Amino acid sequence: MAARATSGSVAGQTRAEGAASGGYDVLVLDAGYKQSLASVRSFGRIGLRVAMAESFVECDPDLPVPGFRSRYCAREVVLPNHAVDAGAFADAVVDFVTQHPTRVVLPTGDGSIAALRPARDRLAALGSTLALAPDEALSIAVDKDQTLELARKLDIDLPKTMRIDDLSELADVLAEFSFPFVLKPAISWTGHAGGRLVPVEVVNSDEASEVTRALLAAGSPVLAQTWACGRREGVTLFIVDGTVLASCAHVAHRTSPQLGGASVMRESIPMPPDIYAPAVRLATAIGMQGVCEVEFRRDADNRPLLMEINPRLAGTIENAMHSGVDFPLLIWQWAAGLPVTAVDGYRTGVRTRWLHGDLRWLRDNQRRAGRPDSVPKARGLWIFGAEFARTRYYDCFSWRDPRPGLAELRMTVSTIRKQVNSQSSATGQPRKGA
């Protein structure tokens, strides 16, 4: 393994040496995701030469991609849109590795994972490892229905759940569930042009019908579940051959969307035994290898209920890294065939914030007053503002690598400007200064 870089000059020297060979240590996909940025920073700090790729499925091609702006990104690669043509996306990745020998390929998004799974053997023939769990494990983990069925056999607590394959079956659900309840896709990524599908809470039969119809049209069966009102807790695990070599637990204080979305404000917590044991039991039964995150939500009786397992790096990964568990480094060691350094513990009480996402949470909360997982408008403003005094670490922002944070800030300003213009157009009022 390359020696840890102690200065920018060492990293620069490694990058120059890699450029002479034409190859890369790692190709990190989904450069617009913050977990990809966290990964390239981890790899770059130990002197690896990293290329980053983006296919602009869920980010604006007219705005800077934070990952591309990192000092540790040695090459920017634009790939075909995997939501439009997954085969062309996979072919482009294989072509890149053919032309530029690359030891490890790391996808961090559901769409890129789905597109690349069929190309695993083609990459292996080129000497490149796709840093994912085995296909058998992925098939279970990406399907919530299969995950929940296995969890039942393992006696892991779950929310009450009913599956809907046709809109006509909604009547049976309405007879069994009281409002509010949750409708979620059994499969979050179906190749639907709208991107990743997310859970939605419904408070009446009209909403239930509308959401069910939309999820079915997007290509996913629908799972109806009782709404759990307690804390969102998760445990990230790193597993090799059935042995847990690292773990870190967090509580997600806020998410966007509010129900089951990406965490925008999270905190590392002491490992709760009542989620650690079932998380390990589930992940090892599935056959997970490498990194995964198992998510729970507590009910009114403080009982943790399994929500899902993510067989990839999740958006909470910076919290684990600031708490002392560098999961991307472990992925590199594992995928490259090197000894994996076990991590015995981590710091608790570490708060990390995704400012762009927290602004989105604030916007959505002000529109959702009175709905599940919302707070009164004045309290929402107070929570958002007070966080600046409580949180030290922000996703994407780093004094050692400032340009991605500036790109994220530009994206945030652009989003706010578009929303203001949209509201002005809707009300017919000219913008101030226009």
N, C-alpha and C positions, 0 to 999 in steps of 0.2 A: 504494500500500500504506500501511496505517496506520502512524504513527510508533511506534517501540518505547516501551512504557510504562516509565517510570522510577520510578513509585511507585504504591501502591495507589490514590491519589486519581485519577491519570490513568486507570487501568483502570476505576475507578468512574464517572468522567465519561463514558468511552466507552460503558460499559454503559447509563448513563442515557440518553444520546443515542440508542442503539439501541432502547431500550425505547419511546421516543417514536415511532419509526418502525414498531414492531411486527414488525420483521424481525431476522434473525440473519445473521452472517457464515458460521457453520459450525454444522451439526447433527452431533454426534459420536454414533454409535450404540454399543451394547455398553458402556454406562457401567460395568458391573461388571468389565471387563477393565483390567488395569494399563496396557496400551498406549493405551487410550482416555483414561485419567487423564493420562498423560504428554502426550498430544496436547492436551487442553484446557488444561493448564498452559502449553504452548508457545504456543498461540493467545492465551490470556489475557494473557500477558506482553507481547505486542505490541499489546494493546488491542483485539483482536477480541471481538465479542460472540458467545458460544457457548451453544448449547442442547445438552443431553445426553439420550439416550434409552436405555431398557433394557426388554427383553421377558421377563426372568426365566426364561430357558431353562436357564441354567447357574449361576444364583446364587439364594440364598435370599431370597424376598420379605419375610421377617420380620426380616432383618438390614439394616443400613444399606448402601447402595451407595457405595463410596468416591468414584466420580466425581461423584455428586450432592452430596457434601459439600465439593467444591472451591470455593474463593472465586471461581474463574473460571467456574463454572457458573451462567449467568444464568437457566436454566429447566430443570426436570426434566420429562421426558416418559416416560410409561409406555405401551408399545406392546403389541399382541397377541403372543402366543407364536408365533414363526415356525416352531417345530417342530410345532405343532398346525395352524396355518393360515398358510402363507407368503403367500398372497394378501391376507389381512386385514392382515398386517404391512406389506406393501408399500403397500396402500391407505392405511393410517394415516400412513405417512411422506409419501406424496404429499399427503394432506389437510393435514398439518402445514405442509408447504412452501407449499401453496395459501393457507392462512390467515396464515402468517408467512413472507413471502419470505426465502429462505435461499440464499446464494450457492453453498455447497459442502455436500454430504452425504458424511460419511466413515464407512463401516462398517469394523470392525476384526476381526470374527469370521467364520468360514466360513459359519455359518448365516445371518447377516444378509446377507452377500454373495450367497449363493445365492438368497435371497428377493427381493433388490432388483434383481438383474440384469435381470429382465424389465421393470422399471419405469424403466429408464434414459432411454428416450425421453420418457416422461411427465414425468419430472423436468426434462429438458432443455427441454421446451415451456414449463415454468414459469420458466425462466431459472436452473435449479439444476444444478450439475455433480456427478455421482456420481464420487467420487475413486477410480476403479478403472481398471485396464488395460482395453483393448478386450476385448469378449466372446470374440473368436477366441483371444486369448492366455489368457484365463481358462479357457476350455474345456480347453486343454492342461494348464495349470498345476495345476488342481484334480484332475486325473486322473493318478495316479502311473504308470499303465500307459502312457498317451500320452507322459508326460514321459520315461520311461525309453526308450521306443522312439525318440524324437527324440534322446536322449542317445547311443544306440548309433550312430545315423547320424553323429553329431558326434564319434565316437571318444572319448567321455568314459567313464572307468572306472566300472563299476557292480558291485554284488554279483551273484553268481549268482542268477537270478530265475526262478521258474515261476509261472504264473497258474492259479488254481483258480476255476472257475465252478460246480462241483458237488462235493458231498462225495465222490462216487465217484472224483474225480480225485486225492484226497489220497494214495491208494496209490502213484501214480506219483511224487509228491513224496517220500514216505517212502523210496522206493527210490533216490532221487537225493541226498538230503540226510542229513547226519549231525547228531545232536543236539549242542549246542543250535542251533536255527535260529529265524528270525523269521517270523511271520505278520503281515501288515499289510493294512489296507484299501486297495484301489485308489483309493477316494474317501472322504476322511475325514468329509465331511458328506453324509448321505443323507436328512436329514429325520427320522432315527430319533429317537424320544422320549428315548433315553438320552444324546443329545448327540453330541459329536465322537467318532469312532472312533479308536483309537490302536493302534500296533503292540504285539505281545505276543511274548515269547520263549517257546519251548516246549522241554521237556527230555525228553519221551517221547511215544509215540503217542497215549495217552489225552488228554493236554493238546492235542496237535495237532488231534485230532478235535473236542474241545470248543470250541476257539477258532475253528476253521474254520466250524463249524456256527453259532456266534454271529455271526460277521462276515457270513456269507451271509444269515442271517436278518435282519440289520440293513439289508440291501439293497446291499451292496458286494461285488464280486468280491474275491478274496483273492490277495495276492502272497506267495509263500514266498521268503525270501532267506537267504543265508548270514549268520551273525552276525559283524559286524566288531567287534573287541574294543578298538580304539584310541580316540584322542581324537575328540570331537565338535567339529567346527569349522564355522563358518558365515560367510558374507559377505553383508552387506546392501548393496544397490545402489539408486541412484536414477538412472533412465534416462529421457531425453527424446529422442525421434526417433532412437533407436539410439546415443545418446552417453551415456556414464556420467558424471554430474555429481558424484556423491558415492559413497563406499564406506566400509565399516568392517568389520573382521573380528573375530571373537571365538572363544574356546573355551568350551564349556559344561562346567564341571567337574562339575555335578550336574543331573539333570533329574527331573521327577516327572510321570507315572510314569517309572521308571528307564530304560526303553527307549523313546526317541523321544518323550518327553513335553515339557512346557514346561521351559525352563531355569530353575533356581532359584538357580544360582550361576554367573556367567559373568565373563569377563575379556577386555578388548580386547587384541588381539595384533597385531604387525606383519603386514601383508598377506602371506599365503603365496602365492607365485606359482603353485604347483601346484593351488590351488583358485580363485584369482582368474580365471585365464585360462578354465578350463572354465565357471565361473559366468557370466562375461560372454558367452561363446559360446552357452551354453544360453539365457540370458535374452533376448538379442537375437534368437536364432533363433525363440523362441516369439513374440516381438513385444511383450515387456513394456514398459509405460510406467509411470512413477511408481516406487513403492517395491516391492521384493521381497527375499526372503531365500532364499539357496541354501544348503542344508545338506549337509555331507559327514561321513563317519566313516572314520577310518583303520583299515586292517586290520593284521594282525600284522607285515607288512612295511613299515608306515608309508605305504602307498599310499592316497590319499584316494579314497573311493568315494562317488558321488552318492547321497544319500538322497531329497531332494525339493526342490521350490521352492515357497515360500509367496508368493502374489501379493498381499500385504497387509502392514500393520504387524504385526510379531511381538512376542512378549513380551520379547525382548532389547533393545527399542528404547531403554530408559532407559540401557543401557550405552553405546550409540552417542551418546546425548545428553550424558552425563557425559564422554564422550571427545572431544566437540567437534563432533559431526555431528547437527544438529537436523533429523531427517527429517520430523517433522510440519510444521515451517516450510516445508520444500521442497514438501511436498504442497500446502500452502495456496497457495504461489506458483504452482505448476504448474496446479492445478485452477481457480484464480481467473484464469488467463490473464495472470499477471504474469511479469516476468523471473525466472528461477530462478537463485539464487546458487550457483555451483559451489563445492564444498568440496575443497581440495587434499589435506588430511591430517587426522590425528586423533592423540590421545594414546593411548599403549599402556600396559598394566599397570594399567588402571582396572578395579577389581573392583566388581560390583554384585550385590546379593543380594535375593531375594524371600523374606522370612522365613517367611511363611505356607506357601509351597511347600517351603521347606527343612525345616520341621517335618514336612511330609507325607513328604518324602524320608526323613527319619530314621525315622519310623514304619514306612514300607514296608520300609526296609532291615532293620530289626530283625526283620521277619516273613519276609524273603527270604534269610536267611543261606545261603550256598552256591550261590545261583543266579547266572546271568550278570548282570553290572553291579551286584553287591552287594559289600559289604565286611564283614569280621567285625564283630560287634555292638559290641565295645569300640572298635574303630577308627572306626566310624560315630559313636559318641558323641563321640570326640575330634575328629573332623573338624568336626562340627556346632559344638561348643563353641569350638574354636580360631578359627573363622571370625569371631567377634565382635572378635578382636584384629587381624584382617587386613583387614576390609572396612569402608569408610567410608560407602558409598552403599547405601541400601535402597530398593527399589521401594515406591512409595506414600508414603514418609515425606519430608516437606520442612518445614523451619522456616518458610518463607514461606507455606506452605499446609498447616497441620498437621492439619486435620480429616479428610481422607481417610486419613491414617496411623492416626488413632485409630479410624476405622471399620474399617480392616483389622485392627487389633489386637483390636477387639471380635469380629470374625468369627473370628479365630484362637482366642480364648478360648472362644467358643461351640462351635467344632469340637472342641476338647480336652475340654470338659465333656461333650458328647454321646458322645464315645468312651469316656470314663471311666464314664459311666452305662451305656453299652451293655455294657462289659466286666463291670461289677458285676452287671448283670442276667443275663449269660451264666453267671457263676460262682455266682450265688445269694448273693453276699456283699453286705451293706448297705454303702453309702457311709459313709466316716468322717464323723461328725458328724450323720448322718441320724437 
